[in-house]
Amino acid sequence: MRTLVAPRGASRTAEIMAVVELQRRGVPFLVASDSADRQRIYVLEPHDGVLWIGRGAACDISVDWDASTSRCHAELRRLPECWAIIDDGLSRNGTYVDGARICGRRRLRDGDVVRVGSCELTFRPAGGSADGTLPAESLAAAPALTPMQRRVLTALCRPLHAAEGPTSPASNAEIAAELVLSIATVKTHIRALFAAFGVEDLPHNRKRMRLAELARRAGLAGERRT
């Protein structure tokens, strides 16, 4: 089991895209927010069989920030075709799935919210979202863009819609020509989009492609011209 902790100050969009990427890869995981409101993803590995959830340092899935979670609270177990959460009365405050307290074993399904103490963990199974499309609730958290930023983003991504031809996003000059803007204006919008999608710290030669990838997955890249 691997734990992925979002960097401090990570944008909500960057957190969403980390989830989308795991779904695209078909990897099962649990996702939660800690006391600092940082996203934590617990990636379930092929060799994992039984994992313990709790506040104790020895637990595989540690929620040490939550005092209402027992030191050894519940068990997550791999079954032949699914994962199950198990609470046989070990915890003081109980374990809940989608608001219902469980007693014994409960099979987990895509989107189930497991609550231990006051910590909520959302379960995503293997192959839950193979095309990497954002769910509706995630789209609501995508960055708010101005109409012009959306036009710039669409122009940036346009070459990637083609079945044949360029495989790189449009250049600033190409965007400027399409939208009848100055290159300086396009650069201003592109810098704002880098910040909105949380990619401003990437190496210069990766920013544009990553921005385009995130925009397409979020459904913000427009359509191919016919």
Contacts in CASP RR format, 6 or more apart in sequence:
PFRMAT RR
TARGET T0000
AUTHOR 0000-0000-0000
METHOD contacts of the structure
MODEL  1
MRTLVAPRGASRTAEIMAVVELQRRGVPFLVASDSADRQRIYVLEPHDGV
LWIGRGAACDISVDWDASTSRCHAELRRLPECWAIIDDGLSRNGTYVDGA
RICGRRRLRDGDVVRVGSCELTFRPAGGSADGTLPAESLAAAPALTPMQR
RVLTALCRPLHAAEGPTSPASNAEIAAELVLSIATVKTHIRALFAAFGVE
DLPHNRKRMRLAELARRAGLAGERRT
1 42 0 8 1.000
1 43 0 8 1.000
1 44 0 8 1.000
1 45 0 8 1.000
1 48 0 8 1.000
1 51 0 8 1.000
1 60 0 8 1.000
1 61 0 8 1.000
2 42 0 8 1.000
2 43 0 8 1.000
2 45 0 8 1.000
3 40 0 8 1.000
3 41 0 8 1.000
3 42 0 8 1.000
3 43 0 8 1.000
3 61 0 8 1.000
3 62 0 8 1.000
4 18 0 8 1.000
4 40 0 8 1.000
4 41 0 8 1.000
4 43 0 8 1.000
5 34 0 8 1.000
5 38 0 8 1.000
5 39 0 8 1.000
5 40 0 8 1.000
6 14 0 8 1.000
6 15 0 8 1.000
6 18 0 8 1.000
6 38 0 8 1.000
6 39 0 8 1.000
6 40 0 8 1.000
8 36 0 8 1.000
8 38 0 8 1.000
10 38 0 8 1.000
10 39 0 8 1.000
10 198 0 8 1.000
11 143 0 8 1.000
11 196 0 8 1.000
11 197 0 8 1.000
11 198 0 8 1.000
12 141 0 8 1.000
13 141 0 8 1.000
13 142 0 8 1.000
13 143 0 8 1.000
13 196 0 8 1.000
13 197 0 8 1.000
13 198 0 8 1.000
13 214 0 8 1.000
13 218 0 8 1.000
14 197 0 8 1.000
14 198 0 8 1.000
14 199 0 8 1.000
15 39 0 8 1.000
16 134 0 8 1.000
16 138 0 8 1.000
16 141 0 8 1.000
16 142 0 8 1.000
16 218 0 8 1.000
17 214 0 8 1.000
17 217 0 8 1.000
18 39 0 8 1.000
18 41 0 8 1.000
19 31 0 8 1.000
19 39 0 8 1.000
19 41 0 8 1.000
19 124 0 8 1.000
19 138 0 8 1.000
20 129 0 8 1.000
20 132 0 8 1.000
20 133 0 8 1.000
20 134 0 8 1.000
20 138 0 8 1.000
20 217 0 8 1.000
21 132 0 8 1.000
22 29 0 8 1.000
22 41 0 8 1.000
22 43 0 8 1.000
22 124 0 8 1.000
23 124 0 8 1.000
23 127 0 8 1.000
23 128 0 8 1.000
23 129 0 8 1.000
23 130 0 8 1.000
23 132 0 8 1.000
24 129 0 8 1.000
24 130 0 8 1.000
24 131 0 8 1.000
24 132 0 8 1.000
26 126 0 8 1.000
26 127 0 8 1.000
26 128 0 8 1.000
26 129 0 8 1.000
26 130 0 8 1.000
27 43 0 8 1.000
27 44 0 8 1.000
27 126 0 8 1.000
27 127 0 8 1.000
28 43 0 8 1.000
28 44 0 8 1.000
28 83 0 8 1.000
28 123 0 8 1.000
28 124 0 8 1.000
28 125 0 8 1.000
28 126 0 8 1.000
28 127 0 8 1.000
29 41 0 8 1.000
29 42 0 8 1.000
29 43 0 8 1.000
29 44 0 8 1.000
29 123 0 8 1.000
29 124 0 8 1.000
30 41 0 8 1.000
30 42 0 8 1.000
30 44 0 8 1.000
30 61 0 8 1.000
30 76 0 8 1.000
30 114 0 8 1.000
30 121 0 8 1.000
30 122 0 8 1.000
30 123 0 8 1.000
30 124 0 8 1.000
31 39 0 8 1.000
31 40 0 8 1.000
31 41 0 8 1.000
31 42 0 8 1.000
31 121 0 8 1.000
31 122 0 8 1.000
31 124 0 8 1.000
32 39 0 8 1.000
32 40 0 8 1.000
32 42 0 8 1.000
32 63 0 8 1.000
32 119 0 8 1.000
32 120 0 8 1.000
32 121 0 8 1.000
32 122 0 8 1.000
33 39 0 8 1.000
33 40 0 8 1.000
33 120 0 8 1.000
34 40 0 8 1.000
34 63 0 8 1.000
34 65 0 8 1.000
35 65 0 8 1.000
35 66 0 8 1.000
36 65 0 8 1.000
42 61 0 8 1.000
42 121 0 8 1.000
44 51 0 8 1.000
44 76 0 8 1.000
44 78 0 8 1.000
44 83 0 8 1.000
48 60 0 8 1.000
48 78 0 8 1.000
49 77 0 8 1.000
49 78 0 8 1.000
50 75 0 8 1.000
50 76 0 8 1.000
50 77 0 8 1.000
50 78 0 8 1.000
51 60 0 8 1.000
51 61 0 8 1.000
51 75 0 8 1.000
51 76 0 8 1.000
51 77 0 8 1.000
52 58 0 8 1.000
52 59 0 8 1.000
52 60 0 8 1.000
52 61 0 8 1.000
52 72 0 8 1.000
52 73 0 8 1.000
52 74 0 8 1.000
52 75 0 8 1.000
52 76 0 8 1.000
53 59 0 8 1.000
53 60 0 8 1.000
53 61 0 8 1.000
53 63 0 8 1.000
53 69 0 8 1.000
53 73 0 8 1.000
53 74 0 8 1.000
53 75 0 8 1.000
53 76 0 8 1.000
53 114 0 8 1.000
53 116 0 8 1.000
53 121 0 8 1.000
54 61 0 8 1.000
54 62 0 8 1.000
54 63 0 8 1.000
54 64 0 8 1.000
54 69 0 8 1.000
54 70 0 8 1.000
54 71 0 8 1.000
54 72 0 8 1.000
54 73 0 8 1.000
54 74 0 8 1.000
54 116 0 8 1.000
55 62 0 8 1.000
55 63 0 8 1.000
55 64 0 8 1.000
55 66 0 8 1.000
55 67 0 8 1.000
55 69 0 8 1.000
55 70 0 8 1.000
55 71 0 8 1.000
55 73 0 8 1.000
56 62 0 8 1.000
56 64 0 8 1.000
56 71 0 8 1.000
56 72 0 8 1.000
57 64 0 8 1.000
58 72 0 8 1.000
59 71 0 8 1.000
59 72 0 8 1.000
59 73 0 8 1.000
60 76 0 8 1.000
61 76 0 8 1.000
61 121 0 8 1.000
63 69 0 8 1.000
63 73 0 8 1.000
63 116 0 8 1.000
63 119 0 8 1.000
65 119 0 8 1.000
66 116 0 8 1.000
66 117 0 8 1.000
66 118 0 8 1.000
66 119 0 8 1.000
68 93 0 8 1.000
68 117 0 8 1.000
68 118 0 8 1.000
69 91 0 8 1.000
69 93 0 8 1.000
69 116 0 8 1.000
69 117 0 8 1.000
69 118 0 8 1.000
69 119 0 8 1.000
70 90 0 8 1.000
70 91 0 8 1.000
70 92 0 8 1.000
70 93 0 8 1.000
70 116 0 8 1.000
70 117 0 8 1.000
72 90 0 8 1.000
72 91 0 8 1.000
73 87 0 8 1.000
73 90 0 8 1.000
73 91 0 8 1.000
73 94 0 8 1.000
73 95 0 8 1.000
73 116 0 8 1.000
73 117 0 8 1.000
74 85 0 8 1.000
74 86 0 8 1.000
74 87 0 8 1.000
74 90 0 8 1.000
74 91 0 8 1.000
74 94 0 8 1.000
74 95 0 8 1.000
74 114 0 8 1.000
74 116 0 8 1.000
75 85 0 8 1.000
75 86 0 8 1.000
75 87 0 8 1.000
76 83 0 8 1.000
76 84 0 8 1.000
76 85 0 8 1.000
76 86 0 8 1.000
77 83 0 8 1.000
77 84 0 8 1.000
77 85 0 8 1.000
77 86 0 8 1.000
77 105 0 8 1.000
79 107 0 8 1.000
82 107 0 8 1.000
82 108 0 8 1.000
82 125 0 8 1.000
83 107 0 8 1.000
83 108 0 8 1.000
83 123 0 8 1.000
83 125 0 8 1.000
84 105 0 8 1.000
84 106 0 8 1.000
84 107 0 8 1.000
84 108 0 8 1.000
85 95 0 8 1.000
85 97 0 8 1.000
85 102 0 8 1.000
85 105 0 8 1.000
85 106 0 8 1.000
85 108 0 8 1.000
85 114 0 8 1.000
86 104 0 8 1.000
86 105 0 8 1.000
86 106 0 8 1.000
87 94 0 8 1.000
87 95 0 8 1.000
87 102 0 8 1.000
87 103 0 8 1.000
87 104 0 8 1.000
88 103 0 8 1.000
88 104 0 8 1.000
89 103 0 8 1.000
89 104 0 8 1.000
91 116 0 8 1.000
91 117 0 8 1.000
93 116 0 8 1.000
93 117 0 8 1.000
94 101 0 8 1.000
94 116 0 8 1.000
94 117 0 8 1.000
95 101 0 8 1.000
95 102 0 8 1.000
95 114 0 8 1.000
95 115 0 8 1.000
95 116 0 8 1.000
96 102 0 8 1.000
96 114 0 8 1.000
96 115 0 8 1.000
97 106 0 8 1.000
97 108 0 8 1.000
97 112 0 8 1.000
97 113 0 8 1.000
97 114 0 8 1.000
97 115 0 8 1.000
98 112 0 8 1.000
98 113 0 8 1.000
99 113 0 8 1.000
99 115 0 8 1.000
108 114 0 8 1.000
108 123 0 8 1.000
108 125 0 8 1.000
109 123 0 8 1.000
109 125 0 8 1.000
110 123 0 8 1.000
110 124 0 8 1.000
110 125 0 8 1.000
110 128 0 8 1.000
111 122 0 8 1.000
111 123 0 8 1.000
111 124 0 8 1.000
112 122 0 8 1.000
112 123 0 8 1.000
113 120 0 8 1.000
113 121 0 8 1.000
113 122 0 8 1.000
113 123 0 8 1.000
114 120 0 8 1.000
114 121 0 8 1.000
114 122 0 8 1.000
114 123 0 8 1.000
115 121 0 8 1.000
129 135 0 8 1.000
132 217 0 8 1.000
133 217 0 8 1.000
133 219 0 8 1.000
134 142 0 8 1.000
134 217 0 8 1.000
134 218 0 8 1.000
134 219 0 8 1.000
139 218 0 8 1.000
139 219 0 8 1.000
142 218 0 8 1.000
142 220 0 8 1.000
143 196 0 8 1.000
143 197 0 8 1.000
145 153 0 8 1.000
145 193 0 8 1.000
145 196 0 8 1.000
145 220 0 8 1.000
148 189 0 8 1.000
149 189 0 8 1.000
149 192 0 8 1.000
149 193 0 8 1.000
149 196 0 8 1.000
150 220 0 8 1.000
151 179 0 8 1.000
152 175 0 8 1.000
152 179 0 8 1.000
152 186 0 8 1.000
152 189 0 8 1.000
152 190 0 8 1.000
152 193 0 8 1.000
153 193 0 8 1.000
153 211 0 8 1.000
153 215 0 8 1.000
153 220 0 8 1.000
153 221 0 8 1.000
153 222 0 8 1.000
154 221 0 8 1.000
154 222 0 8 1.000
155 170 0 8 1.000
155 174 0 8 1.000
155 175 0 8 1.000
155 178 0 8 1.000
155 179 0 8 1.000
156 169 0 8 1.000
156 170 0 8 1.000
156 175 0 8 1.000
156 190 0 8 1.000
156 193 0 8 1.000
156 208 0 8 1.000
156 211 0 8 1.000
156 212 0 8 1.000
156 215 0 8 1.000
156 221 0 8 1.000
157 169 0 8 1.000
157 170 0 8 1.000
157 212 0 8 1.000
157 215 0 8 1.000
157 216 0 8 1.000
157 221 0 8 1.000
157 222 0 8 1.000
158 170 0 8 1.000
158 178 0 8 1.000
158 222 0 8 1.000
158 224 0 8 1.000
158 225 0 8 1.000
159 165 0 8 1.000
159 166 0 8 1.000
159 167 0 8 1.000
159 168 0 8 1.000
159 169 0 8 1.000
159 170 0 8 1.000
160 166 0 8 1.000
160 167 0 8 1.000
160 168 0 8 1.000
160 169 0 8 1.000
160 212 0 8 1.000
160 216 0 8 1.000
160 221 0 8 1.000
161 221 0 8 1.000
161 222 0 8 1.000
161 223 0 8 1.000
161 224 0 8 1.000
161 225 0 8 1.000
162 224 0 8 1.000
168 208 0 8 1.000
168 209 0 8 1.000
169 208 0 8 1.000
169 209 0 8 1.000
169 211 0 8 1.000
169 212 0 8 1.000
170 178 0 8 1.000
172 183 0 8 1.000
172 186 0 8 1.000
172 187 0 8 1.000
172 190 0 8 1.000
173 183 0 8 1.000
175 181 0 8 1.000
175 186 0 8 1.000
175 190 0 8 1.000
176 182 0 8 1.000
176 183 0 8 1.000
176 185 0 8 1.000
176 186 0 8 1.000
179 186 0 8 1.000
190 208 0 8 1.000
190 211 0 8 1.000
191 200 0 8 1.000
193 211 0 8 1.000
194 200 0 8 1.000
194 207 0 8 1.000
194 211 0 8 1.000
197 210 0 8 1.000
197 211 0 8 1.000
197 214 0 8 1.000
197 215 0 8 1.000
199 206 0 8 1.000
199 207 0 8 1.000
199 210 0 8 1.000
199 211 0 8 1.000
199 214 0 8 1.000
200 207 0 8 1.000
202 210 0 8 1.000
212 221 0 8 1.000
215 221 0 8 1.000
END
